[in-house]
Amino acid sequence: MRRRAPRAPTYGPRVMVALIKCWAVLRAPAGKRLAPMLPVLVPMLSGDGELDLTDAEAELLSKMSAATIDRRLGERARLMPRGRSHTKPGSLLKSQIPIPHWSRSA
């Protein structure tokens, strides 16, 4: 059985950099919310010089589907690192917070 040759990638590295920038500008939405905004956002950012894309690459990015966006941004945790909370519940903190106690008088 002959093995098929792999397809050439549709979206190059410059399109991916532009996608990540658009995703970050809109504060990291899911692909379903990002896809309808790309036809508006890409020309605005390109006009301001924020995206370094050719016209063909900008058109490809504008027409990218939500599913493709989600696949390409699969490693969102690496792209937008979030801090980790260091506050843990414990008795030390409880003992430092004054809580009024009322005793019952019989």
Secondary structure, DSSP 8 states (H G I E B T S, - for coil): ---------SS-HHHHHHHHHHHHHTTS--HHHHGGGHHHHHHHHHHTT-----HHHHHHHHT--HHHHHHHTTTHHHHS----------HHHHHHS---------
